[in-house]
Amino acid sequence: MKIYAHRGYSAKYPENTLAAFCATAMLPIEGVEFDVHLTTDSRVVVIHDEKIDRTSNGSGYVKDMTLNELRQYDYGSWFSKEFAGEAIPTLAEVLEVFKDTHHHINIELKSDVFVYAGMEEMVLSEVKAQGMLDRVVISSFDHEAVNRISKLAPDVENAALFVNMILDVAKYQEKLPAKALHVSLPTAVRKPVLDAISEGSIVRVWTVNETKYLEPLLHIGVDAIFTDEPEKMLEYLTKRA
């Protein structure tokens, strides 16, 4: 089973910062996951929430600020004084961290609350500029965005994200279309997911931070997990092997 660092190595570093990504780049795991929004001046930035309040010393919506305005704030001190001065990274900066590594890159489009016109094209353009189109999976809870990715770049892996599960998710995946399903931990053992796995779907599960869940997920054939604790999960799976 593969391991993806969720928002970078977010158990030990402030999530979605270059510190978290540089730490991830040193690990022998499958990949990394992070989230992107658009600024008011159409820059693709890496942050989870629509607002910067939780993970910075600032306040307000990403969509209402320029990159320069966003960079007036500190995105590390909330986690620890050790990381004071961490800036909000751009997608290009994060891709640069992994350009010469082996890691698979999961870019989550956070367009499920606000509509970011043209986000899919901008993300694809930046990934293409780094020569990494064959190393990414672009996912979203916004299934319209997942569909648009399938049309704009049919050879690029896309994935539909789910909080709750739907009946016959395998048929829905085919219709969307999506190359993978990213499901929440509580839904991973539900019949629709089990059926999808049995029909050959790639299923990745978020967010798995306790080793007690690994055996059930291994048993049902889950392809990968997203975790804040990549080293802990790697240690367990290595010992198991």
C-alpha positions as CSV (number, residue, x, y, z in Angstrom):
1,M,0.0,0.0,0.0
2,K,1.3,3.4,-1.0
3,I,1.8,6.4,1.3
4,Y,1.1,10.0,0.5
5,A,2.0,12.8,2.9
6,H,-1.1,14.8,3.5
7,R,-0.5,18.5,3.0
8,G,3.1,17.6,3.2
9,Y,4.5,16.1,6.4
10,S,1.8,17.9,8.4
11,A,2.2,16.1,11.7
12,K,5.7,17.6,12.3
13,Y,5.7,20.7,10.1
14,P,3.1,23.4,9.4
15,E,0.8,22.1,6.7
16,N,1.1,23.2,3.1
17,T,4.4,25.0,3.7
18,L,7.8,24.6,2.0
19,A,9.1,23.2,5.3
20,A,6.5,20.4,5.2
21,F,7.2,19.7,1.5
22,C,11.0,19.7,1.8
23,A,10.7,17.2,4.7
24,T,8.4,15.0,2.5
25,A,10.8,15.1,-0.4
26,M,13.4,13.3,1.8
27,L,11.1,10.4,2.5
28,P,11.0,7.1,0.6
29,I,7.2,7.2,0.2
30,E,5.0,7.3,-2.9
31,G,3.9,10.8,-2.9
32,V,2.5,14.1,-1.5
33,E,-0.9,15.7,-1.4
34,F,-1.7,19.4,-1.2
35,D,-4.4,21.9,-2.0
36,V,-4.6,25.0,-4.3
37,H,-6.6,28.2,-4.4
38,L,-6.4,31.2,-6.7
39,T,-5.5,34.7,-5.6
40,T,-7.3,37.8,-6.8
41,D,-4.4,38.3,-9.2
42,S,-4.7,34.8,-10.6
43,R,-1.8,33.2,-8.9
44,V,-2.1,29.5,-7.9
45,V,-1.2,29.2,-4.2
46,V,-0.9,26.2,-1.9
47,I,-3.2,26.4,1.2
48,H,-6.1,24.2,2.4
49,D,-8.7,26.7,3.7
50,E,-10.6,29.3,1.8
51,K,-9.5,31.8,4.5
52,I,-6.0,32.3,5.9
53,D,-7.2,32.7,9.5
54,R,-6.4,29.2,10.8
55,T,-2.9,28.7,9.4
56,S,-1.5,32.3,9.5
57,N,-1.4,35.4,11.6
58,G,-3.7,37.1,9.1
59,S,-7.3,37.1,8.2
60,G,-9.4,37.0,5.1
61,Y,-10.2,35.0,2.0
62,V,-7.4,33.9,-0.4
63,K,-9.5,34.9,-3.3
64,D,-9.7,38.5,-2.1
65,M,-6.0,39.1,-1.8
66,T,-3.0,39.3,-4.2
67,L,0.0,37.0,-3.7
68,N,2.0,40.0,-2.3
69,E,-0.8,40.7,0.2
70,L,-0.9,37.1,1.3
71,R,2.8,37.1,1.8
72,Q,2.6,39.8,4.4
73,Y,1.6,37.1,6.8
74,D,3.3,34.3,8.7
75,Y,2.2,30.7,8.0
76,G,4.4,28.9,10.4
77,S,4.2,30.4,13.9
78,W,0.7,29.0,14.5
79,F,2.3,25.6,14.5
80,S,5.6,26.4,16.3
81,K,7.9,29.3,16.8
82,E,10.5,27.2,15.0
83,F,8.7,27.8,11.8
84,A,8.2,31.6,12.1
85,G,8.3,33.3,8.8
86,E,7.0,30.5,6.6
87,A,5.3,32.1,3.6
88,I,2.4,30.8,1.6
89,P,3.9,28.9,-1.3
90,T,2.9,29.1,-5.0
91,L,2.2,25.9,-6.9
92,A,5.3,26.5,-9.0
93,E,7.5,26.6,-5.8
94,V,6.1,23.4,-4.5
95,L,6.5,21.6,-7.8
96,E,10.1,22.8,-7.9
97,V,10.7,21.0,-4.5
98,F,9.7,17.7,-6.1
99,K,11.0,18.2,-9.6
100,D,14.0,15.9,-9.2
101,T,12.4,13.4,-6.8
102,H,10.4,10.2,-7.5
103,H,7.2,11.4,-5.8
104,H,3.7,11.3,-7.2
105,I,2.0,14.7,-6.8
106,N,-1.6,15.0,-5.8
107,I,-2.9,18.5,-6.5
108,E,-6.4,19.1,-5.0
109,L,-8.4,21.8,-6.6
110,K,-10.3,23.6,-3.8
111,S,-13.0,24.9,-6.0
112,D,-15.9,23.2,-4.2
113,V,-16.8,26.4,-2.2
114,F,-15.8,29.2,-4.6
115,V,-15.7,28.9,-8.3
116,Y,-12.2,29.7,-9.6
117,A,-12.6,30.4,-13.3
118,G,-9.8,28.9,-15.3
119,M,-8.1,27.2,-12.4
120,E,-7.8,23.8,-14.2
121,E,-6.0,25.4,-17.2
122,M,-3.6,27.4,-14.9
123,V,-2.7,24.3,-12.8
124,L,-2.2,22.2,-15.9
125,S,0.0,24.9,-17.5
126,E,2.2,25.1,-14.4
127,V,2.6,21.4,-14.2
128,K,3.4,21.2,-17.9
129,A,6.0,23.9,-17.5
130,Q,7.8,21.7,-15.0
131,G,7.5,18.7,-17.3
132,M,5.5,16.8,-14.7
133,L,2.2,16.0,-16.4
134,D,2.9,12.3,-16.0
135,R,3.6,12.6,-12.3
136,V,0.4,14.2,-11.1
137,V,-3.1,13.3,-10.1
138,I,-5.5,16.2,-10.0
139,S,-8.4,15.7,-7.6
140,S,-11.3,17.7,-6.2
141,F,-14.6,17.5,-4.4
142,D,-15.8,19.7,-7.2
143,H,-16.6,17.0,-9.7
144,E,-17.3,19.5,-12.5
145,A,-13.6,20.4,-12.2
146,V,-12.7,16.7,-12.3
147,N,-14.7,16.4,-15.5
148,R,-13.0,19.4,-17.0
149,I,-9.6,18.0,-16.3
150,S,-10.7,14.8,-18.2
151,K,-11.5,16.9,-21.2
152,L,-8.6,19.4,-21.1
153,A,-5.9,16.7,-20.4
154,P,-7.3,13.2,-20.9
155,D,-3.9,11.6,-20.3
156,V,-3.5,13.3,-16.9
157,E,-4.7,11.3,-14.0
158,N,-7.7,12.8,-12.2
159,A,-9.6,11.7,-9.1
160,A,-13.0,12.3,-7.6
161,L,-13.0,13.1,-3.9
162,F,-15.8,12.0,-1.6
163,V,-16.8,12.7,2.0
164,N,-19.8,10.5,1.9
165,M,-20.3,7.5,-0.4
166,I,-22.8,7.1,-3.2
167,L,-24.4,3.9,-4.5
168,D,-22.7,2.4,-7.5
169,V,-19.7,4.7,-7.3
170,A,-17.9,2.6,-9.9
171,K,-20.5,3.5,-12.6
172,Y,-20.3,7.1,-11.5
173,Q,-16.6,7.1,-11.8
174,E,-16.8,5.7,-15.4
175,K,-19.4,8.3,-16.3
176,L,-17.5,11.3,-14.9
177,P,-14.9,10.1,-16.0
178,A,-12.3,9.8,-13.3
179,K,-9.2,7.6,-13.2
180,A,-9.2,7.2,-9.3
181,L,-11.5,7.5,-6.3
182,H,-10.3,9.3,-3.1
183,V,-12.6,8.4,-0.3
184,S,-12.8,9.2,3.4
185,L,-11.6,6.6,5.9
186,P,-15.1,5.8,7.3
187,T,-16.5,5.1,3.9
188,A,-13.6,2.9,2.7
189,V,-15.2,-0.4,3.8
190,R,-18.6,0.4,2.5
191,K,-20.0,-1.9,-0.2
192,P,-19.9,0.7,-3.1
193,V,-16.1,1.1,-2.5
194,L,-15.5,-2.6,-2.1
195,D,-17.4,-3.2,-5.4
196,A,-15.4,-0.4,-7.1
197,I,-12.1,-2.0,-5.9
198,S,-13.3,-5.4,-7.1
199,E,-14.0,-3.9,-10.5
200,G,-10.4,-2.5,-10.7
201,S,-10.8,1.1,-9.4
202,I,-7.8,2.8,-7.9
203,V,-9.0,3.8,-4.4
204,R,-7.0,6.1,-2.1
205,V,-8.2,6.8,1.4
206,W,-7.9,10.0,3.5
207,T,-6.9,10.7,6.2
208,V,-5.2,7.7,7.9
209,N,-3.1,8.6,11.0
210,E,-3.4,5.5,13.1
211,T,-1.8,2.2,12.2
212,K,-4.8,0.2,13.5
213,Y,-6.6,1.0,10.2
214,L,-3.9,-0.3,7.9
215,E,-4.7,-4.0,8.1
216,P,-8.4,-3.6,7.1
217,L,-7.4,-1.3,4.3
218,L,-4.7,-3.7,3.1
219,H,-7.2,-6.5,3.3
220,I,-9.7,-4.9,1.0
221,G,-7.1,-3.8,-1.6
222,V,-6.8,-0.1,-1.1
223,D,-4.1,1.4,-3.3
224,A,-2.9,4.2,-1.1
225,I,-3.5,6.3,2.0
226,F,-3.1,10.0,2.7
227,T,-1.6,10.6,6.1
228,D,-0.2,13.3,8.3
229,E,2.1,10.7,9.8
230,P,4.1,9.3,6.8
231,E,7.1,8.1,8.8
232,K,4.9,6.2,11.3
233,M,2.9,4.5,8.5
234,L,6.1,3.7,6.6
235,E,7.6,2.1,9.7
236,Y,4.6,-0.1,10.2
237,L,4.3,-1.2,6.6
238,T,8.1,-1.9,6.4
239,K,8.0,-4.0,9.5
240,R,5.0,-5.9,8.2
241,A,6.7,-6.6,4.9
